[in-house]
Amino acid sequence: MRALTDDRAPNTDLVLTGPEPLAHDEVAAILTRVGGRPVVHRALTPEELGARLASVVPPDFAVLLADLDRAIAQGAEDRTTDTVERVTGRPPHGFREVVEREWAGH
């Protein structure tokens, strides 16, 4: 929140992550366990994803997003950062913890 409310902007990119990197299938498994209903990640080729996205965003942007998704699937973003703790003074919450908390309030 401080990044949005401080008088001075952080003047850097803030890469916010949870405490562990998760693949799409792991996210689907957590949602299945917590929600009690099956959630399945269906991988699309970059061309399939680009075609789907092109129905809601400009075609060039759809291609960019599909290429980013491919890079992420190949591990380009398999990392964690200390940004959340540095900015807030608290460690990040895990995805499962957040889903459980939000589902309990559902």
C-alpha positions in Angstrom: 0.0 0.0 0.0 2.9 2.4 0.7 3.9 2.2 -2.9 0.5 3.7 -3.7 0.2 6.2 -0.8 3.7 7.4 -0.1 4.6 11.0 -1.1 7.4 9.6 -3.3 6.9 6.8 -5.8 9.3 3.8 -5.4 10.8 4.6 -8.8 11.2 1.0 -9.6 9.3 -2.0 -10.8 7.8 -3.9 -7.8 7.6 -7.6 -8.6 5.1 -8.9 -6.1 5.1 -12.7 -5.5 3.8 -15.1 -2.9 6.2 -17.3 -0.8 6.4 -20.0 -3.5 6.1 -20.2 -7.3 3.1 -22.1 -8.5 2.3 -23.7 -11.9 -1.2 -23.4 -13.4 -1.9 -27.1 -12.5 -0.9 -26.4 -8.8 -3.3 -23.4 -8.7 -6.1 -25.6 -10.1 -5.3 -28.3 -7.5 -5.5 -25.8 -4.6 -8.8 -24.4 -5.9 -10.2 -28.0 -6.2 -9.2 -28.9 -2.7 -10.4 -25.7 -1.0 -13.5 -25.2 -3.1 -14.5 -28.9 -3.2 -15.3 -28.7 -7.0 -13.0 -29.8 -9.8 -10.9 -27.0 -11.4 -8.8 -28.1 -14.3 -6.1 -26.1 -16.1 -6.3 -26.8 -19.8 -3.1 -25.8 -21.6 -3.6 -24.1 -24.9 -1.0 -23.6 -27.6 0.1 -20.0 -28.0 -1.9 -19.9 -31.3 -5.1 -21.1 -29.5 -4.6 -18.7 -26.7 -3.9 -15.8 -29.0 -7.1 -16.6 -31.0 -9.2 -16.6 -27.9 -7.7 -13.4 -26.5 -8.0 -11.7 -29.9 -11.8 -11.8 -29.4 -11.4 -9.4 -26.4 -8.2 -7.5 -27.0 -6.4 -6.1 -30.1 -4.8 -8.9 -32.1 -1.2 -7.7 -31.6 -1.8 -7.5 -27.9 -3.3 -11.0 -27.9 -0.1 -12.3 -29.6 2.0 -10.6 -27.0 0.0 -12.1 -24.1 0.1 -15.5 -25.6 3.9 -15.3 -26.0 4.2 -14.2 -22.4 2.0 -17.1 -21.3 4.3 -19.5 -23.2 7.4 -18.0 -21.5 5.8 -18.3 -18.1 4.8 -22.0 -18.8 8.5 -22.6 -19.7 9.6 -21.2 -16.3 10.4 -17.6 -17.1 8.7 -16.5 -13.9 9.5 -19.4 -11.6 10.7 -17.1 -8.8 9.9 -15.4 -5.6 10.9 -12.0 -4.4 11.3 -10.3 -1.1 9.3 -7.3 -2.3 6.1 -7.9 -0.3 8.1 -8.1 3.0 10.4 -5.2 2.1 7.4 -2.9 1.3 4.9 -4.0 3.9 7.2 -5.3 6.7 5.3 -8.6 6.6 5.9 -11.8 4.7 3.6 -12.7 1.8 0.7 -15.0 2.3 0.6 -18.3 0.3 -2.0 -18.8 -2.4 -3.6 -21.7 -0.5 -3.9 -19.6 2.6 -5.5 -16.7 0.7 -8.0 -19.0 -1.0 -8.9 -20.7 2.3 -9.4 -17.4 4.0 -11.5 -16.0 1.1 -13.5 -19.3 0.7 -14.3 -19.2 4.5 -15.9 -15.8 4.0 -17.9 -17.0 1.0 
